[in-house]
Amino acid sequence: MHHREHATLLSRHLQAALKSIDTANEHPLNPQAVRPTLIATISLLAKRQNLPELRHLHQAIGSLHAETKTANENNIRESRTIRITMQQNTVELEENTHITRAASAAAKEAWKASELAVKVVKDIKALEPMNQGNTVQSCQRSRPRRTCREHA
């Protein structure tokens, strides 16, 4: 039986006992009416004594509520900070990606230019023996020997 039901039943017994006392005048009270009322009262009081103090429970719940609210506010602040940091990191990552792509493109162009320069140097070296003979002959035709020897 729950405490409320027990209290309701006890209230009825007490009302019956009070009515019995009021109507008894000089007659003795009926023990069958008073005894269950006293037993029910003692039982309810014993149960009530074993109940935890509700004021303490209310304070504990209030403290838990305050702690939960504070923790929630801290979590919200931390979430905002994390979100802002992630946004900043995303912007930096995008900037770094653009810089990396530009650097990669510049490196590819530099590589192509160096390959072209190597090819030109190889071509010049391959043509050099042919050009030396032509240079000496053309020099002999147009200048005196001293100057041609200096060029050769």
N, C-alpha and C positions, 0 to 999 in steps of 0.2 A: 504494500500500500504506500502510495506517495505521501509526502508530508502535507500537501494541501488537502488530500482526501482525508487523511488522519485528523487534520485540524478541523475540517468540516464535521466529521463524526464526533469529535470531542466537543465541539461547540453545541451540537444537538444534545449530547449527554449532560453537559453543564447546564443547559437551559432546562432540561428535564429535572435535574437535581435541584436547581433553583426553584422551579415550580413546586417540587415536592416539599422543599423547605418552607416556601411561602404558604402552602396549603396545609401544612402539618399542624399548625397552631401549637397545641400542646401534645400532640401525638408524636411518638418517636418516628424518626425517618425510616423509610423503607431501605434496608441494606442492599437489596437487589438493584435499586435505582442509583444508589450512591457509589457502591463498590466499583462497577465498570467505569464510572466517570473518573474516579480517582486513579484507577489503573491506566486508563487512556491518557489522563493528564500526565502521570509519571512517565509513561512511555514516550509521549510527545516531547516532554522536557528533556528526556535522555537523548532522543534523536536530535533535538535542537542543540544540545550541548556538544554533540559529536560533529555537527556541521562546522566547516571551516568559517572563519570570520569573513563575512562578505566584504567588509571594508578593506581588508588586506587584499582580497582578490581584486576588488575594484582598483586599488592602488597599483597592484601588479599589472593588471591589464592596461591601465593608463601609462605606466612606465614602458611596457612593451610597445604600446602604440607610439609613444614619443620616440623610442629607439628605432622603431620601424620607419617612422616618418623621416627621422634624421638620416638613416641609412639610405632611404629612397632618394632624398634630396642629394646626398653625396653621390649616389649612383647616377643621377641625372646630370650632375655637374661633370662627373668623370666621363660620361657618355658624350657630352657636348665637347669636352676637351679632346677626346679620342676622335670624334667626328671631324673637328677642326684640323687636328694633326693629320688625319687621313687625307683631307682635302688638300692641305699644303703639300703632303708627300705626293699626291696624285699630280698636282701642278708641277712640282719639281721633277717627277718621273717623266711627264710629258715633255718638259723642257730638255731634260737629259736625252730623251729619245730623239728629239729633233736635232740636238747637237751631235749625237752619235751618228745619225743618218747623214747629216751634212759632212761630218768628218770622214765617214766611210766613202761618200761620193767624192770628196776631195782626194782621198787616198787612192781611189780607183783611177781618177784622172791623172794624178801624179805618177801612178804605176804605168799607165798607158803612155804618158809623156816620156818616162824613163825608158820604156821598151822602144819607143820611137827613136829616142836619142841613141840608144845602143845600136839600133838598126842602121841609123844614119852613119854612126862611127864605123860600123862594120863595112857599110857600102863604100865609105870614103877610103878605108884601108884597102878594100878590094880593088878600088880604082887607082890607088896611089902609084903602083908600079907603072901603069900605063900613062899616067899623067906626068911622071917624072921624065920619061923619054920625050914626050911631047913638049914639055917645058924647056928642056935643054935644046931641042931642035929649034923651037920658036925663038929662044933667046939668042941662039947663034945667028939667026937670020937678021934680027933687029938690032943687036948691040955688039960692041967690040968684045973680044974674048975675056978681058979682065973682069968685066961686069958679069958675064955669064958664069965664070968660074965661081964668083962670089955667090951667085944664086944656086949653083949646083951644089 
